[in-house]
Amino acid sequence: MDKPEVAEARPAVLDLEAGTYWWCACGKSQSQPWCDGSHKGSGFTPVKVEIEAAKRVALCQCKQSAASPFCDGTHNKL
């Protein structure tokens, strides 16, 4: 697998509490946008997301963003 799968062509807009999260980079997770281990054997690894204070974020689900794990609007070009 050299390109990640597009999980969805829109971001996941979430209100997150402070903490550490693991964003799915392969697109195969059934728990999008979070990693569930589906990447095993694919060459992809999850991306650590550290949130210092509660805030709203837009996380990429098309897996093509240059600002991964955050959405940069790339899904609009797919």
PyMOL Python script that loads the backbone (N, CA, C, O; Angstrom):
from pymol import cmd

cmd.read_pdbstr("""\
ATOM      1  N   MET A   1       0.850  -1.174   0.000  1.00  0.00           N
ATOM      2  CA  MET A   1       0.000   0.000   0.000  1.00  0.00           C
ATOM      3  C   MET A   1       0.895   1.236   0.000  1.00  0.00           C
ATOM      4  O   MET A   1       1.549   1.519   1.004  1.00  0.00           O
ATOM      5  N   ASP A   2       0.936   1.975  -1.106  1.00  0.00           N
ATOM      6  CA  ASP A   2       1.763   3.174  -1.120  1.00  0.00           C
ATOM      7  C   ASP A   2       0.965   4.445  -0.909  1.00  0.00           C
ATOM      8  O   ASP A   2       1.541   5.466  -0.533  1.00  0.00           O
ATOM      9  N   LYS A   3      -0.332   4.420  -1.137  1.00  0.00           N
ATOM     10  CA  LYS A   3      -1.188   5.570  -0.868  1.00  0.00           C
ATOM     11  C   LYS A   3      -2.252   5.163   0.138  1.00  0.00           C
ATOM     12  O   LYS A   3      -2.773   4.049   0.075  1.00  0.00           O
ATOM     13  N   PRO A   4      -2.577   6.050   1.059  1.00  0.00           N
ATOM     14  CA  PRO A   4      -3.632   5.719   2.017  1.00  0.00           C
ATOM     15  C   PRO A   4      -4.999   5.696   1.338  1.00  0.00           C
ATOM     16  O   PRO A   4      -5.200   6.320   0.297  1.00  0.00           O
ATOM     17  N   GLU A   5      -5.919   4.977   1.936  1.00  0.00           N
ATOM     18  CA  GLU A   5      -7.296   4.947   1.446  1.00  0.00           C
ATOM     19  C   GLU A   5      -8.018   6.204   1.902  1.00  0.00           C
ATOM     20  O   GLU A   5      -7.771   6.707   2.998  1.00  0.00           O
ATOM     21  N   VAL A   6      -8.903   6.708   1.065  1.00  0.00           N
ATOM     22  CA  VAL A   6      -9.731   7.853   1.445  1.00  0.00           C
ATOM     23  C   VAL A   6     -10.850   7.301   2.321  1.00  0.00           C
ATOM     24  O   VAL A   6     -11.705   6.552   1.849  1.00  0.00           O
ATOM     25  N   ALA A   7     -10.839   7.672   3.583  1.00  0.00           N
ATOM     26  CA  ALA A   7     -11.880   7.213   4.499  1.00  0.00           C
ATOM     27  C   ALA A   7     -13.176   7.966   4.232  1.00  0.00           C
ATOM     28  O   ALA A   7     -14.256   7.376   4.206  1.00  0.00           O
ATOM     29  N   GLU A   8     -13.057   9.285   4.033  1.00  0.00           N
ATOM     30  CA  GLU A   8     -14.200  10.129   3.723  1.00  0.00           C
ATOM     31  C   GLU A   8     -13.694  11.416   3.087  1.00  0.00           C
ATOM     32  O   GLU A   8     -12.605  11.884   3.419  1.00  0.00           O
ATOM     33  N   ALA A   9     -14.462  11.984   2.188  1.00  0.00           N
ATOM     34  CA  ALA A   9     -14.049  13.209   1.500  1.00  0.00           C
ATOM     35  C   ALA A   9     -14.571  14.448   2.232  1.00  0.00           C
ATOM     36  O   ALA A   9     -15.104  15.367   1.611  1.00  0.00           O
ATOM     37  N   ARG A  10     -14.416  14.459   3.533  1.00  0.00           N
ATOM     38  CA  ARG A  10     -14.750  15.611   4.374  1.00  0.00           C
ATOM     39  C   ARG A  10     -14.016  15.439   5.693  1.00  0.00           C
ATOM     40  O   ARG A  10     -13.720  14.316   6.102  1.00  0.00           O
ATOM     41  N   PRO A  11     -13.721  16.550   6.359  1.00  0.00           N
ATOM     42  CA  PRO A  11     -13.002  16.434   7.632  1.00  0.00           C
ATOM     43  C   PRO A  11     -13.915  15.975   8.763  1.00  0.00           C
ATOM     44  O   PRO A  11     -15.139  16.084   8.681  1.00  0.00           O
ATOM     45  N   ALA A  12     -13.301  15.468   9.803  1.00  0.00           N
ATOM     46  CA  ALA A  12     -14.012  15.160  11.046  1.00  0.00           C
ATOM     47  C   ALA A  12     -13.813  16.382  11.939  1.00  0.00           C
ATOM     48  O   ALA A  12     -12.704  16.644  12.405  1.00  0.00           O
ATOM     49  N   VAL A  13     -14.888  17.123  12.173  1.00  0.00           N
ATOM     50  CA  VAL A  13     -14.813  18.307  13.023  1.00  0.00           C
ATOM     51  C   VAL A  13     -15.225  17.876  14.430  1.00  0.00           C
ATOM     52  O   VAL A  13     -16.362  17.467  14.667  1.00  0.00           O
ATOM     53  N   LEU A  14     -14.272  17.978  15.352  1.00  0.00           N
ATOM     54  CA  LEU A  14     -14.461  17.449  16.700  1.00  0.00           C
ATOM     55  C   LEU A  14     -14.058  18.449  17.769  1.00  0.00           C
ATOM     56  O   LEU A  14     -13.140  19.246  17.576  1.00  0.00           O
ATOM     57  N   ASP A  15     -14.750  18.398  18.890  1.00  0.00           N
ATOM     58  CA  ASP A  15     -14.356  19.147  20.075  1.00  0.00           C
ATOM     59  C   ASP A  15     -13.549  18.184  20.938  1.00  0.00           C
ATOM     60  O   ASP A  15     -14.098  17.229  21.488  1.00  0.00           O
ATOM     61  N   LEU A  16     -12.254  18.435  21.056  1.00  0.00           N
ATOM     62  CA  LEU A  16     -11.367  17.534  21.794  1.00  0.00           C
ATOM     63  C   LEU A  16     -10.934  18.152  23.119  1.00  0.00           C
ATOM     64  O   LEU A  16     -10.717  19.359  23.224  1.00  0.00           O
ATOM     65  N   GLU A  17     -10.817  17.310  24.102  1.00  0.00           N
ATOM     66  CA  GLU A  17     -10.258  17.693  25.400  1.00  0.00           C
ATOM     67  C   GLU A  17      -8.742  17.596  25.309  1.00  0.00           C
ATOM     68  O   GLU A  17      -8.209  16.950  24.408  1.00  0.00           O
ATOM     69  N   ALA A  18      -8.061  18.230  26.231  1.00  0.00           N
ATOM     70  CA  ALA A  18      -6.605  18.111  26.283  1.00  0.00           C
ATOM     71  C   ALA A  18      -6.232  16.641  26.427  1.00  0.00           C
ATOM     72  O   ALA A  18      -6.870  15.902  27.178  1.00  0.00           O
ATOM     73  N   GLY A  19      -5.202  16.222  25.708  1.00  0.00           N
ATOM     74  CA  GLY A  19      -4.765  14.839  25.789  1.00  0.00           C
ATOM     75  C   GLY A  19      -4.014  14.404  24.553  1.00  0.00           C
ATOM     76  O   GLY A  19      -3.731  15.209  23.666  1.00  0.00           O
ATOM     77  N   THR A  20      -3.692  13.123  24.499  1.00  0.00           N
ATOM     78  CA  THR A  20      -2.969  12.532  23.381  1.00  0.00           C
ATOM     79  C   THR A  20      -3.907  11.619  22.621  1.00  0.00           C
ATOM     80  O   THR A  20      -4.614  10.802  23.210  1.00  0.00           O
ATOM     81  N   TYR A  21      -3.906  11.766  21.301  1.00  0.00           N
ATOM     82  CA  TYR A  21      -4.762  10.985  20.416  1.00  0.00           C
ATOM     83  C   TYR A  21      -3.895  10.398  19.309  1.00  0.00           C
ATOM     84  O   TYR A  21      -2.804  10.901  19.043  1.00  0.00           O
ATOM     85  N   TRP A  22      -4.373   9.342  18.667  1.00  0.00           N
ATOM     86  CA  TRP A  22      -3.643   8.719  17.558  1.00  0.00           C
ATOM     87  C   TRP A  22      -4.525   8.734  16.317  1.00  0.00           C
ATOM     88  O   TRP A  22      -5.538   8.039  16.247  1.00  0.00           O
ATOM     89  N   TRP A  23      -4.116   9.546  15.334  1.00  0.00           N
ATOM     90  CA  TRP A  23      -4.849   9.738  14.085  1.00  0.00           C
ATOM     91  C   TRP A  23      -4.499   8.638  13.085  1.00  0.00           C
ATOM     92  O   TRP A  23      -3.329   8.300  12.907  1.00  0.00           O
ATOM     93  N   CYS A  24      -5.504   8.095  12.447  1.00  0.00           N
ATOM     94  CA  CYS A  24      -5.304   7.054  11.431  1.00  0.00           C
ATOM     95  C   CYS A  24      -4.703   7.667  10.172  1.00  0.00           C
ATOM     96  O   CYS A  24      -5.266   8.609   9.613  1.00  0.00           O
ATOM     97  N   ALA A  25      -3.568   7.145   9.721  1.00  0.00           N
ATOM     98  CA  ALA A  25      -2.904   7.637   8.516  1.00  0.00           C
ATOM     99  C   ALA A  25      -3.160   6.751   7.306  1.00  0.00           C
ATOM    100  O   ALA A  25      -2.937   7.178   6.174  1.00  0.00           O
ATOM    101  N   CYS A  26      -3.626   5.522   7.525  1.00  0.00           N
ATOM    102  CA  CYS A  26      -3.792   4.591   6.410  1.00  0.00           C
ATOM    103  C   CYS A  26      -5.177   4.667   5.767  1.00  0.00           C
ATOM    104  O   CYS A  26      -5.339   4.300   4.603  1.00  0.00           O
ATOM    105  N   GLY A  27      -6.168   5.137   6.511  1.00  0.00           N
ATOM    106  CA  GLY A  27      -7.528   5.225   5.992  1.00  0.00           C
ATOM    107  C   GLY A  27      -8.363   3.977   6.193  1.00  0.00           C
ATOM    108  O   GLY A  27      -9.529   3.952   5.800  1.00  0.00           O
ATOM    109  N   LYS A  28      -7.796   2.936   6.797  1.00  0.00           N
ATOM    110  CA  LYS A  28      -8.509   1.661   6.958  1.00  0.00           C
ATOM    111  C   LYS A  28      -9.242   1.505   8.286  1.00  0.00           C
ATOM    112  O   LYS A  28     -10.068   0.604   8.434  1.00  0.00           O
ATOM    113  N   SER A  29      -8.953   2.360   9.238  1.00  0.00           N
ATOM    114  CA  SER A  29      -9.555   2.233  10.569  1.00  0.00           C
ATOM    115  C   SER A  29     -11.071   2.317  10.518  1.00  0.00           C
ATOM    116  O   SER A  29     -11.627   3.130   9.780  1.00  0.00           O
ATOM    117  N   GLN A  30     -11.735   1.485  11.292  1.00  0.00           N
ATOM    118  CA  GLN A  30     -13.185   1.539  11.423  1.00  0.00           C
ATOM    119  C   GLN A  30     -13.590   2.578  12.461  1.00  0.00           C
ATOM    120  O   GLN A  30     -14.779   2.826  12.665  1.00  0.00           O
ATOM    121  N   SER A  31     -12.596   3.191  13.122  1.00  0.00           N
ATOM    122  CA  SER A  31     -12.830   4.194  14.164  1.00  0.00           C
ATOM    123  C   SER A  31     -12.374   5.577  13.717  1.00  0.00           C
ATOM    124  O   SER A  31     -11.864   6.346  14.531  1.00  0.00           O
ATOM    125  N   GLN A  32     -12.546   5.906  12.448  1.00  0.00           N
ATOM    126  CA  GLN A  32     -12.085   7.186  11.900  1.00  0.00           C
ATOM    127  C   GLN A  32     -12.539   8.356  12.751  1.00  0.00           C
ATOM    128  O   GLN A  32     -13.673   8.356  13.231  1.00  0.00           O
ATOM    129  N   PRO A  33     -11.707   9.335  12.948  1.00  0.00           N
ATOM    130  CA  PRO A  33     -10.379   9.509  12.367  1.00  0.00           C
ATOM    131  C   PRO A  33      -9.263   8.867  13.189  1.00  0.00           C
ATOM    132  O   PRO A  33      -8.082   9.091  12.927  1.00  0.00           O
ATOM    133  N   TRP A  34      -9.645   8.074  14.177  1.00  0.00           N
ATOM    134  CA  TRP A  34      -8.664   7.483  15.095  1.00  0.00           C
ATOM    135  C   TRP A  34      -8.173   6.120  14.629  1.00  0.00           C
ATOM    136  O   TRP A  34      -8.887   5.392  13.939  1.00  0.00           O
ATOM    137  N   CYS A  35      -6.969   5.790  15.008  1.00  0.00           N
ATOM    138  CA  CYS A  35      -6.350   4.507  14.672  1.00  0.00           C
ATOM    139  C   CYS A  35      -6.978   3.379  15.482  1.00  0.00           C
ATOM    140  O   CYS A  35      -7.213   3.521  16.682  1.00  0.00           O
ATOM    141  N   ASP A  36      -7.246   2.261  14.818  1.00  0.00           N
ATOM    142  CA  ASP A  36      -7.719   1.059  15.512  1.00  0.00           C
ATOM    143  C   ASP A  36      -6.782  -0.127  15.267  1.00  0.00           C
ATOM    144  O   ASP A  36      -7.114  -1.264  15.600  1.00  0.00           O
ATOM    145  N   GLY A  37      -5.607   0.145  14.682  1.00  0.00           N
ATOM    146  CA  GLY A  37      -4.632  -0.915  14.428  1.00  0.00           C
ATOM    147  C   GLY A  37      -4.740  -1.543  13.052  1.00  0.00           C
ATOM    148  O   GLY A  37      -3.975  -2.454  12.737  1.00  0.00           O
ATOM    149  N   SER A  38      -5.668  -1.084  12.222  1.00  0.00           N
ATOM    150  CA  SER A  38      -5.865  -1.671  10.887  1.00  0.00           C
ATOM    151  C   SER A  38      -4.668  -1.479   9.956  1.00  0.00           C
ATOM    152  O   SER A  38      -4.581  -2.143   8.923  1.00  0.00           O
ATOM    153  N   HIS A  39      -3.755  -0.589  10.304  1.00  0.00           N
ATOM    154  CA  HIS A  39      -2.577  -0.315   9.474  1.00  0.00           C
ATOM    155  C   HIS A  39      -1.538  -1.428   9.534  1.00  0.00           C
ATOM    156  O   HIS A  39      -0.639  -1.469   8.694  1.00  0.00           O
ATOM    157  N   LYS A  40      -1.637  -2.306  10.482  1.00  0.00           N
ATOM    158  CA  LYS A  40      -0.601  -3.329  10.676  1.00  0.00           C
ATOM    159  C   LYS A  40      -0.273  -4.054   9.371  1.00  0.00           C
ATOM    160  O   LYS A  40      -1.153  -4.592   8.700  1.00  0.00           O
ATOM    161  N   GLY A  41       1.021  -4.052   9.028  1.00  0.00           N
ATOM    162  CA  GLY A  41       1.496  -4.701   7.822  1.00  0.00           C
ATOM    163  C   GLY A  41       1.409  -3.839   6.575  1.00  0.00           C
ATOM    164  O   GLY A  41       1.768  -4.290   5.488  1.00  0.00           O
ATOM    165  N   SER A  42       0.939  -2.609   6.713  1.00  0.00           N
ATOM    166  CA  SER A  42       0.731  -1.752   5.540  1.00  0.00           C
ATOM    167  C   SER A  42       1.891  -0.787   5.275  1.00  0.00           C
ATOM    168  O   SER A  42       1.993  -0.242   4.177  1.00  0.00           O
ATOM    169  N   GLY A  43       2.754  -0.570   6.251  1.00  0.00           N
ATOM    170  CA  GLY A  43       3.812   0.413   6.097  1.00  0.00           C
ATOM    171  C   GLY A  43       3.416   1.788   6.630  1.00  0.00           C
ATOM    172  O   GLY A  43       4.253   2.686   6.713  1.00  0.00           O
ATOM    173  N   PHE A  44       2.155   1.954   6.987  1.00  0.00           N
ATOM    174  CA  PHE A  44       1.685   3.213   7.579  1.00  0.00           C
ATOM    175  C   PHE A  44       1.745   3.108   9.093  1.00  0.00           C
ATOM    176  O   PHE A  44       1.651   2.019   9.658  1.00  0.00           O
ATOM    177  N   THR A  45       1.903   4.251   9.738  1.00  0.00           N
ATOM    178  CA  THR A  45       1.854   4.308  11.190  1.00  0.00           C
ATOM    179  C   THR A  45       0.936   5.462  11.592  1.00  0.00           C
ATOM    180  O   THR A  45       0.846   6.458  10.875  1.00  0.00           O
ATOM    181  N   PRO A  46       0.261   5.335  12.726  1.00  0.00           N
ATOM    182  CA  PRO A  46      -0.614   6.420  13.169  1.00  0.00           C
ATOM    183  C   PRO A  46       0.201   7.657  13.555  1.00  0.00           C
ATOM    184  O   PRO A  46       1.389   7.572  13.866  1.00  0.00           O
ATOM    185  N   VAL A  47      -0.473   8.800  13.525  1.00  0.00           N
ATOM    186  CA  VAL A  47       0.173  10.069  13.861  1.00  0.00           C
ATOM    187  C   VAL A  47      -0.306  10.514  15.238  1.00  0.00           C
ATOM    188  O   VAL A  47      -1.505  10.576  15.511  1.00  0.00           O
ATOM    189  N   LYS A  48       0.652  10.819  16.088  1.00  0.00           N
ATOM    190  CA  LYS A  48       0.341  11.285  17.441  1.00  0.00           C
ATOM    191  C   LYS A  48      -0.156  12.735  17.378  1.00  0.00           C
ATOM    192  O   LYS A  48       0.493  13.601  16.790  1.00  0.00           O
ATOM    193  N   VAL A  49      -1.306  12.978  17.988  1.00  0.00           N
ATOM    194  CA  VAL A  49      -1.893  14.322  18.048  1.00  0.00           C
ATOM    195  C   VAL A  49      -1.961  14.720  19.514  1.00  0.00           C
ATOM    196  O   VAL A  49      -2.644  14.075  20.310  1.00  0.00           O
ATOM    197  N   GLU A  50      -1.250  15.785  19.867  1.00  0.00           N
ATOM    198  CA  GLU A  50      -1.268  16.260  21.249  1.00  0.00           C
ATOM    199  C   GLU A  50      -2.060  17.559  21.317  1.00  0.00           C
ATOM    200  O   GLU A  50      -1.707  18.549  20.676  1.00  0.00           O
ATOM    201  N   ILE A  51      -3.116  17.543  22.086  1.00  0.00           N
ATOM    202  CA  ILE A  51      -3.963  18.711  22.287  1.00  0.00           C
ATOM    203  C   ILE A  51      -3.662  19.241  23.685  1.00  0.00           C
ATOM    204  O   ILE A  51      -3.840  18.529  24.673  1.00  0.00           O
ATOM    205  N   GLU A  52      -3.208  20.486  23.769  1.00  0.00           N
ATOM    206  CA  GLU A  52      -2.805  21.061  25.052  1.00  0.00           C
ATOM    207  C   GLU A  52      -3.961  21.638  25.851  1.00  0.00           C
ATOM    208  O   GLU A  52      -3.922  21.649  27.081  1.00  0.00           O
ATOM    209  N   ALA A  53      -4.987  22.117  25.165  1.00  0.00           N
ATOM    210  CA  ALA A  53      -6.171  22.670  25.825  1.00  0.00           C
ATOM    211  C   ALA A  53      -7.387  22.323  24.968  1.00  0.00           C
ATOM    212  O   ALA A  53      -7.273  22.193  23.749  1.00  0.00           O
ATOM    213  N   ALA A  54      -8.527  22.177  25.592  1.00  0.00           N
ATOM    214  CA  ALA A  54      -9.741  21.821  24.872  1.00  0.00           C
ATOM    215  C   ALA A  54      -9.965  22.782  23.705  1.00  0.00           C
ATOM    216  O   ALA A  54      -9.871  24.000  23.862  1.00  0.00           O
ATOM    217  N   LYS A  55     -10.266  22.213  22.520  1.00  0.00           N
ATOM    218  CA  LYS A  55     -10.530  23.048  21.353  1.00  0.00           C
ATOM    219  C   LYS A  55     -11.213  22.230  20.266  1.00  0.00           C
ATOM    220  O   LYS A  55     -11.239  21.001  20.310  1.00  0.00           O
ATOM    221  N   ARG A  56     -11.764  22.945  19.290  1.00  0.00           N
ATOM    222  CA  ARG A  56     -12.398  22.322  18.120  1.00  0.00           C
ATOM    223  C   ARG A  56     -11.338  22.182  17.035  1.00  0.00           C
ATOM    224  O   ARG A  56     -10.589  23.123  16.770  1.00  0.00           O
ATOM    225  N   VAL A  57     -11.274  21.007  16.408  1.00  0.00           N
ATOM    226  CA  VAL A  57     -10.311  20.747  15.340  1.00  0.00           C
ATOM    227  C   VAL A  57     -11.019  20.110  14.152  1.00  0.00           C
ATOM    228  O   VAL A  57     -12.076  19.495  14.301  1.00  0.00           O
ATOM    229  N   ALA A  58     -10.427  20.264  12.973  1.00  0.00           N
ATOM    230  CA  ALA A  58     -10.902  19.604  11.760  1.00  0.00           C
ATOM    231  C   ALA A  58      -9.801  18.636  11.336  1.00  0.00           C
ATOM    232  O   ALA A  58      -8.742  19.050  10.863  1.00  0.00           O
ATOM    233  N   LEU A  59     -10.066  17.350  11.511  1.00  0.00           N
ATOM    234  CA  LEU A  59      -9.070  16.325  11.194  1.00  0.00           C
ATOM    235  C   LEU A  59      -9.337  15.736   9.816  1.00  0.00           C
ATOM    236  O   LEU A  59     -10.478  15.445   9.457  1.00  0.00           O
ATOM    237  N   CYS A  60      -8.278  15.569   9.065  1.00  0.00           N
ATOM    238  CA  CYS A  60      -8.358  15.047   7.705  1.00  0.00           C
ATOM    239  C   CYS A  60      -8.853  13.601   7.710  1.00  0.00           C
ATOM    240  O   CYS A  60      -8.388  12.773   8.494  1.00  0.00           O
ATOM    241  N   GLN A  61      -9.794  13.317   6.827  1.00  0.00           N
ATOM    242  CA  GLN A  61     -10.245  11.939   6.645  1.00  0.00           C
ATOM    243  C   GLN A  61      -9.981  11.437   5.223  1.00  0.00           C
ATOM    244  O   GLN A  61     -10.150  10.252   4.934  1.00  0.00           O
ATOM    245  N   CYS A  62      -9.562  12.358   4.329  1.00  0.00           N
ATOM    246  CA  CYS A  62      -9.220  11.910   2.972  1.00  0.00           C
ATOM    247  C   CYS A  62      -7.788  11.378   2.933  1.00  0.00           C
ATOM    248  O   CYS A  62      -7.388  10.706   1.981  1.00  0.00           O
ATOM    249  N   LYS A  63      -7.030  11.687   3.975  1.00  0.00           N
ATOM    250  CA  LYS A  63      -5.645  11.215   4.164  1.00  0.00           C
ATOM    251  C   LYS A  63      -4.671  11.784   3.135  1.00  0.00           C
ATOM    252  O   LYS A  63      -3.585  11.238   2.941  1.00  0.00           O
ATOM    253  N   GLN A  64      -5.055  12.885   2.472  1.00  0.00           N
ATOM    254  CA  GLN A  64      -4.203  13.505   1.454  1.00  0.00           C
ATOM    255  C   GLN A  64      -3.695  14.880   1.869  1.00  0.00           C
ATOM    256  O   GLN A  64      -2.920  15.485   1.128  1.00  0.00           O
ATOM    257  N   SER A  65      -4.100  15.390   3.014  1.00  0.00           N
ATOM    258  CA  SER A  65      -3.753  16.736   3.473  1.00  0.00           C
ATOM    259  C   SER A  65      -2.248  16.918   3.648  1.00  0.00           C
ATOM    260  O   SER A  65      -1.563  16.042   4.175  1.00  0.00           O
ATOM    261  N   ALA A  66      -1.748  18.057   3.204  1.00  0.00           N
ATOM    262  CA  ALA A  66      -0.342  18.399   3.430  1.00  0.00           C
ATOM    263  C   ALA A  66      -0.126  18.838   4.870  1.00  0.00           C
ATOM    264  O   ALA A  66       1.012  18.952   5.324  1.00  0.00           O
ATOM    265  N   ALA A  67      -1.215  19.084   5.587  1.00  0.00           N
ATOM    266  CA  ALA A  67      -1.148  19.522   6.979  1.00  0.00           C
ATOM    267  C   ALA A  67      -1.566  18.408   7.934  1.00  0.00           C
ATOM    268  O   ALA A  67      -1.969  18.685   9.064  1.00  0.00           O
ATOM    269  N   SER A  68      -1.478  17.163   7.500  1.00  0.00           N
ATOM    270  CA  SER A  68      -1.908  16.021   8.317  1.00  0.00           C
ATOM    271  C   SER A  68      -1.355  16.122   9.722  1.00  0.00           C
ATOM    272  O   SER A  68      -0.187  16.461   9.911  1.00  0.00           O
ATOM    273  N   PRO A  69      -2.174  15.835  10.695  1.00  0.00           N
ATOM    274  CA  PRO A  69      -3.488  15.212  10.647  1.00  0.00           C
ATOM    275  C   PRO A  69      -4.648  16.187  10.461  1.00  0.00           C
ATOM    276  O   PRO A  69      -5.811  15.785  10.469  1.00  0.00           O
ATOM    277  N   PHE A  70      -4.325  17.482  10.292  1.00  0.00           N
ATOM    278  CA  PHE A  70      -5.380  18.475  10.173  1.00  0.00           C
ATOM    279  C   PHE A  70      -5.788  18.671   8.714  1.00  0.00           C
ATOM    280  O   PHE A  70      -4.975  18.521   7.801  1.00  0.00           O
ATOM    281  N   CYS A  71      -7.043  19.003   8.515  1.00  0.00           N
ATOM    282  CA  CYS A  71      -7.578  19.218   7.174  1.00  0.00           C
ATOM    283  C   CYS A  71      -7.036  20.514   6.576  1.00  0.00           C
ATOM    284  O   CYS A  71      -6.965  21.536   7.259  1.00  0.00           O
ATOM    285  N   ASP A  72      -6.658  20.469   5.304  1.00  0.00           N
ATOM    286  CA  ASP A  72      -6.240  21.678   4.589  1.00  0.00           C
ATOM    287  C   ASP A  72      -7.104  21.927   3.356  1.00  0.00           C
ATOM    288  O   ASP A  72      -6.770  22.767   2.520  1.00  0.00           O
ATOM    289  N   GLY A  73      -8.222  21.193   3.242  1.00  0.00           N
ATOM    290  CA  GLY A  73      -9.139  21.377   2.122  1.00  0.00           C
ATOM    291  C   GLY A  73      -8.836  20.526   0.906  1.00  0.00           C
ATOM    292  O   GLY A  73      -9.537  20.629  -0.101  1.00  0.00           O
ATOM    293  N   THR A  74      -7.818  19.694   0.967  1.00  0.00           N
ATOM    294  CA  THR A  74      -7.447  18.855  -0.170  1.00  0.00           C
ATOM    295  C   THR A  74      -8.600  17.978  -0.646  1.00  0.00           C
ATOM    296  O   THR A  74      -8.689  17.671  -1.835  1.00  0.00           O
ATOM    297  N   HIS A  75      -9.482  17.571   0.263  1.00  0.00           N
ATOM    298  CA  HIS A  75     -10.609  16.714  -0.115  1.00  0.00           C
ATOM    299  C   HIS A  75     -11.482  17.359  -1.184  1.00  0.00           C
ATOM    300  O   HIS A  75     -12.172  16.651  -1.918  1.00  0.00           O
ATOM    301  N   ASN A  76     -11.469  18.676  -1.290  1.00  0.00           N
ATOM    302  CA  ASN A  76     -12.252  19.372  -2.306  1.00  0.00           C
ATOM    303  C   ASN A  76     -11.723  19.159  -3.717  1.00  0.00           C
ATOM    304  O   ASN A  76     -12.411  19.460  -4.693  1.00  0.00           O
ATOM    305  N   LYS A  77     -10.505  18.641  -3.829  1.00  0.00           N
ATOM    306  CA  LYS A  77      -9.873  18.421  -5.136  1.00  0.00           C
ATOM    307  C   LYS A  77      -9.896  16.956  -5.565  1.00  0.00           C
ATOM    308  O   LYS A  77      -9.386  16.614  -6.632  1.00  0.00           O
ATOM    309  N   LEU A  78     -10.480  16.097  -4.748  1.00  0.00           N
ATOM    310  CA  LEU A  78     -10.484  14.661  -5.071  1.00  0.00           C
ATOM    311  C   LEU A  78     -11.575  14.332  -6.073  1.00  0.00           C
ATOM    312  O   LEU A  78     -11.729  13.175  -6.462  1.00  0.00           O
TER     313      LEU A  78
END
""", "prot")
cmd.dss("prot")
cmd.show_as("cartoon", "prot")
cmd.util.cbc("prot")
cmd.orient("prot")
